[in-house]
């Protein structure tokens, strides 16, 4: 038992009778051809690695809208920002959130504060005293 619909088996049999084994070969799934070829996706990856500032944005943070604008500017192909995510997945890219840390952050000062000041000001539980009831 193949687990296929009877109508599918009938079509396969008719095709086999008509053209032989060629009728049973797997066929590509129909659907719209991609707007960007594999090569263009590779080029896009290179473009994104340059950073968003390279393309005139105020920060190096790539958003789906920004990527869609860069694609349209380079190849004239429009994508809804929500669908740009599918392209990034094809390219094996993942969502990254930037760390929210100040540029002026001083790691040595932070480490010293944690070692010296924090233990001194940290609240400690009050010592319990034993009460005797006799």
C-alpha positions, 0 to 999 in steps of 0.5 A: 500500500502506497498511501496515495489517492486512487485517482493519483494511481490511475494517472500514474498508470495512464502516464506509464502506459502512454510514455513509459517510466519517464511519466513516473519521474519526479516533477518540480513543484509548480509556482512562481520563479524566485525574483532573485537568483541564487547569485543575486542572493549571494551578492545581497549577502555581500552587500548586507555585510558592508553594513547599513551605514554604507547605504546611507542609513544612520545606524548599522542596524538592518531592518526588513524594510531597509533590506527591501529598499536596498533590493529595490534600489539594486535590482528594481525588485520589490518585496514586502518587508515581511517577505524579506525574512524568507530571503534571509532564511534562504541565505541562512541568516538569523534575527539578531538584536543589537546589545543595548550598551553605551559606547562609553561603557568602561568594563574595568570600572564596572568590574572594580565597582562589582568587586569593591562597592557592590558587596559593601552596599548590597543588602544582607539579611539581618542576623537572626537571634535565638530567643529562648523560651523557658 
